[in-house]
Amino acid sequence: MRYNYDTKDFQVAHKLNNEILTFDDYKDHFHIVYEFMLFIEGDLEYVIENKKYKLEPYDLLLIKPGQHHYINFLSTGKYERFVITFDKSLVPLHIANSFSKKEQILSVKGTPLMGLFDRFDTYRKTFDGEDLYEVSKGLITELIIYFNKYASDLIEETPNRFVNPIIHDILTYIALNIDGDLSIDSISKHFNISPSYLCNTFKESMQINISKYIRSKRVILAHSYILRGEKPTEVFEKCGFIDYSTFYRSYQKIMGF
């Protein structure tokens, strides 16, 4: 670890592992905030939901709130990256809609953004307190605006981008039916596959149990409604939970509060 700067609105970390000794820290997880990850060095494949990215130095990834992601290391060695997480409230209102529709990846090699990340390092050594907070927040705003301007809009994905094409179809089905019957049996029947094949293939591709994945997506959706001011007792049903007590326990377990 080079450093970690944590505030109420964002976190900036310049991370360096001289040797990858365990993969446990990079298993499937998700955030309720945005994350930028600037890849600097390593030999890995990054998986966001069911999309895989073989990263090159100075590729910048955008992971959106609620997206499950994990890393497949292809060999051991150094792993260096910048990781910036930030609340969606930091996304300027005039670009919020278009920003959420951007593709996941942008190469910043040879662009002005190279210097921007250097400034994170410089500012941390130069400022502290409120000064460090304000200049760092300004850099994040600049990064968001730049990514929004130069990253491609979402396009139809090619099959070779997916870890598993059938899982892509299943994820789409889950998203479209998040408030309905998403039992293992109902999904299996819809895709004409066996329940065991569904569970095993999903876990292999996504690094997470399908039931836990569905439960987390429902909780994330409910959380977004709650942030808008809706009452928990009024949102659980439209997020696919049968009763409030099940929703309450799931929310606590997944969100951690």
C-alpha positions as CSV (number, residue, x, y, z in Angstrom):
1,M,0.0,0.0,0.0
2,R,1.4,3.4,-0.9
3,Y,-1.4,5.4,0.8
4,N,-5.1,5.5,1.5
5,Y,-7.0,8.8,1.9
6,D,-10.6,8.3,3.2
7,T,-13.3,11.0,3.5
8,K,-17.1,11.0,3.9
9,D,-17.6,11.4,0.2
10,F,-14.8,9.6,-1.5
11,Q,-11.7,7.4,-1.0
12,V,-8.4,7.6,-2.9
13,A,-5.9,4.8,-2.6
14,H,-2.7,4.3,-4.5
15,K,-2.1,0.5,-4.0
16,L,1.0,-1.6,-4.7
17,N,1.3,-5.3,-3.9
18,N,4.9,-6.4,-4.6
19,E,3.8,-10.0,-4.9
20,I,0.3,-11.5,-5.2
21,L,0.2,-14.2,-2.5
22,T,-3.5,-14.8,-2.1
23,F,-6.5,-14.2,-4.3
24,D,-9.0,-14.1,-1.4
25,D,-9.0,-10.3,-1.2
26,Y,-10.1,-10.0,-4.8
27,K,-13.1,-12.3,-4.8
28,D,-16.6,-11.2,-5.9
29,H,-17.9,-8.0,-4.2
30,F,-19.9,-4.9,-5.0
31,H,-20.2,-1.3,-3.8
32,I,-23.1,1.1,-3.4
33,V,-20.8,3.8,-4.8
34,Y,-19.0,4.4,-8.0
35,E,-15.4,3.2,-8.4
36,F,-12.6,4.2,-10.8
37,M,-9.7,1.7,-11.0
38,L,-6.6,2.8,-12.9
39,F,-4.6,-0.3,-13.7
40,I,-0.8,0.4,-13.7
41,E,0.9,-3.0,-13.5
42,G,0.0,-6.7,-13.2
43,D,-1.2,-9.7,-15.2
44,L,-4.9,-10.1,-14.7
45,E,-8.4,-10.2,-16.1
46,Y,-11.0,-8.0,-14.5
47,V,-14.6,-9.2,-14.5
48,I,-17.5,-6.8,-14.0
49,E,-20.8,-8.7,-13.8
50,N,-20.3,-11.1,-16.8
51,K,-18.0,-8.9,-18.9
52,K,-14.3,-9.6,-18.9
53,Y,-11.5,-7.2,-19.5
54,K,-7.8,-8.2,-20.1
55,L,-6.2,-5.0,-18.8
56,E,-3.3,-3.1,-20.3
57,P,-1.2,-0.5,-18.3
58,Y,-3.2,2.7,-17.8
59,D,-6.6,1.3,-18.6
60,L,-9.2,3.1,-16.5
61,L,-12.2,1.0,-15.4
62,L,-15.5,2.4,-14.2
63,I,-17.4,0.1,-11.9
64,K,-21.0,1.4,-11.3
65,P,-23.0,1.1,-8.0
66,G,-24.3,-2.4,-7.4
67,Q,-22.1,-4.1,-10.1
68,H,-20.5,-7.4,-8.9
69,H,-16.8,-7.6,-9.9
70,Y,-13.8,-9.7,-9.2
71,I,-10.2,-10.4,-10.5
72,N,-8.7,-13.4,-12.2
73,F,-4.9,-13.2,-11.7
74,L,-3.2,-14.9,-14.7
75,S,0.2,-15.0,-13.0
76,T,1.8,-13.7,-9.8
77,G,3.9,-10.6,-9.5
78,K,3.5,-6.9,-8.9
79,Y,0.0,-5.4,-8.9
80,E,-0.2,-1.6,-8.8
81,R,-3.3,0.5,-9.2
82,F,-5.2,3.6,-8.2
83,V,-8.6,2.9,-6.7
84,I,-11.1,5.8,-6.3
85,T,-14.5,5.3,-4.8
86,F,-17.0,8.2,-4.7
87,D,-20.6,8.8,-3.9
88,K,-22.9,9.5,-6.9
89,S,-23.6,12.9,-5.4
90,L,-20.2,14.0,-6.7
91,V,-21.3,13.4,-10.3
92,P,-22.2,16.8,-11.7
93,L,-26.0,16.9,-12.4
94,H,-25.6,18.0,-16.0
95,I,-23.8,14.8,-16.9
96,A,-25.2,12.3,-14.4
97,N,-27.5,10.6,-16.9
98,S,-24.9,10.2,-19.7
99,F,-22.2,9.2,-17.2
100,S,-24.2,6.2,-16.0
101,K,-24.5,5.0,-19.6
102,K,-20.8,4.9,-20.4
103,E,-18.8,1.8,-21.2
104,Q,-16.7,0.4,-18.4
105,I,-13.2,1.1,-19.8
106,L,-11.1,3.9,-21.2
107,S,-7.3,3.9,-22.0
108,V,-5.7,7.0,-20.5
109,K,-2.2,6.3,-21.8
110,G,-0.8,9.5,-23.4
111,T,-3.8,11.6,-22.3
112,P,-4.0,14.5,-19.8
113,L,-5.3,12.1,-17.2
114,M,-1.9,10.7,-16.7
115,G,-0.9,13.9,-15.1
116,L,-4.1,14.0,-13.1
117,F,-3.2,10.9,-11.2
118,D,0.3,12.2,-10.6
119,R,-1.4,15.2,-9.0
120,F,-3.2,13.0,-6.5
121,D,0.2,11.9,-5.3
122,T,1.6,15.4,-5.2
123,Y,-1.4,17.0,-3.4
124,R,-1.3,14.3,-0.7
125,K,2.3,15.3,0.1
126,T,1.6,19.0,-0.1
127,F,-1.8,19.6,1.6
128,D,-3.7,18.3,4.5
129,G,-7.1,18.9,6.2
130,E,-9.7,20.8,4.3
131,D,-7.2,21.9,1.6
132,L,-6.4,18.2,0.8
133,Y,-10.2,17.4,0.7
134,E,-11.0,20.2,-1.7
135,V,-8.2,19.7,-4.2
136,S,-8.8,15.9,-4.2
137,K,-12.5,16.4,-4.8
138,G,-11.7,18.8,-7.6
139,L,-9.5,16.1,-9.2
140,I,-12.3,13.6,-8.9
141,T,-14.7,16.0,-10.6
142,E,-12.2,16.5,-13.4
143,L,-11.8,12.8,-13.8
144,I,-15.6,12.2,-14.0
145,I,-16.0,14.9,-16.6
146,Y,-13.1,13.7,-18.7
147,F,-14.3,10.1,-18.6
148,N,-17.8,11.2,-19.5
149,K,-16.5,13.1,-22.5
150,Y,-14.1,10.5,-24.0
151,A,-15.5,7.1,-23.0
152,S,-17.7,5.4,-25.5
153,D,-21.4,5.1,-25.0
154,L,-22.7,1.6,-24.3
155,I,-22.9,-0.5,-27.4
156,E,-24.2,-4.0,-28.1
157,E,-21.7,-6.4,-26.6
158,T,-19.9,-9.0,-28.6
159,P,-20.1,-12.6,-27.3
160,N,-16.3,-12.9,-26.8
161,R,-16.5,-10.1,-24.2
162,F,-18.7,-12.3,-21.9
163,V,-17.3,-14.9,-19.4
164,N,-20.3,-17.0,-20.4
165,P,-22.9,-16.0,-23.0
166,I,-25.8,-17.9,-21.3
167,I,-25.0,-16.2,-18.0
168,H,-25.3,-12.8,-19.8
169,D,-28.9,-13.8,-20.8
170,I,-29.6,-15.0,-17.3
171,L,-28.4,-11.7,-15.8
172,T,-30.6,-9.8,-18.2
173,Y,-33.6,-11.9,-17.3
174,I,-32.9,-11.3,-13.6
175,A,-32.7,-7.5,-14.1
176,L,-36.0,-7.5,-16.0
177,N,-37.8,-9.6,-13.5
178,I,-36.3,-8.4,-10.2
179,D,-39.7,-8.0,-8.6
180,G,-41.1,-11.3,-9.8
181,D,-40.5,-15.0,-9.3
182,L,-36.7,-15.7,-9.5
183,S,-36.6,-19.1,-7.9
184,I,-34.0,-21.5,-9.2
185,D,-36.8,-23.7,-10.6
186,S,-38.5,-20.8,-12.5
187,I,-35.2,-19.6,-14.0
188,S,-34.2,-23.1,-15.0
189,K,-37.5,-23.7,-16.7
190,H,-37.3,-20.4,-18.6
191,F,-33.9,-21.3,-20.0
192,N,-34.7,-25.0,-20.4
193,I,-31.7,-26.1,-18.3
194,S,-31.4,-28.1,-15.1
195,P,-31.3,-26.4,-11.7
196,S,-27.9,-28.0,-11.0
197,Y,-26.4,-26.7,-14.3
198,L,-27.8,-23.2,-13.6
199,C,-26.3,-23.1,-10.1
200,N,-22.9,-24.6,-11.0
201,T,-22.5,-22.5,-14.1
202,F,-23.5,-19.3,-12.5
203,K,-21.2,-19.8,-9.5
204,E,-18.3,-20.7,-11.8
205,S,-18.8,-17.6,-14.0
206,M,-19.8,-15.0,-11.4
207,Q,-17.9,-16.3,-8.3
208,I,-21.1,-15.9,-6.3
209,N,-24.1,-18.1,-5.6
210,I,-27.1,-17.2,-7.8
211,S,-29.5,-16.9,-4.9
212,K,-27.1,-14.5,-3.1
213,Y,-26.7,-12.5,-6.3
214,I,-30.4,-12.1,-6.7
215,R,-30.9,-11.2,-3.1
216,S,-28.1,-8.5,-3.2
217,K,-29.6,-7.0,-6.4
218,R,-32.9,-6.7,-4.7
219,V,-31.4,-5.1,-1.6
220,I,-29.4,-2.6,-3.8
221,L,-32.6,-1.7,-5.6
222,A,-34.5,-1.2,-2.3
223,H,-31.6,0.9,-1.0
224,S,-31.9,3.2,-3.9
225,Y,-35.6,3.7,-3.2
226,I,-34.9,4.4,0.5
227,L,-32.4,7.0,-0.5
228,R,-35.1,8.7,-2.4
229,G,-37.2,9.0,0.7
230,E,-39.4,5.9,0.4
231,K,-40.2,3.8,3.5
232,P,-38.6,0.4,3.8
233,T,-42.0,-1.1,4.6
234,E,-43.3,0.2,1.3
235,V,-40.4,-0.9,-1.0
236,F,-39.7,-4.5,-0.1
237,E,-42.5,-6.0,-2.1
238,K,-41.7,-4.1,-5.4
239,C,-38.1,-5.4,-5.0
240,G,-39.3,-9.0,-5.0
241,F,-39.3,-9.9,-1.2
242,I,-42.2,-11.9,0.0
243,D,-42.3,-10.5,3.5
244,Y,-40.7,-7.6,5.4
245,S,-38.8,-9.7,8.0
246,T,-36.9,-11.5,5.2
247,F,-36.1,-8.2,3.5
248,Y,-34.9,-6.7,6.8
249,R,-32.5,-9.6,7.5
250,S,-31.2,-9.5,4.0
251,Y,-30.7,-5.8,4.0
252,Q,-28.7,-6.0,7.3
253,K,-26.5,-8.8,6.1
254,I,-25.8,-7.4,2.6
255,M,-25.4,-3.7,3.4
256,G,-23.8,-4.2,6.8
257,F,-26.1,-1.8,8.6
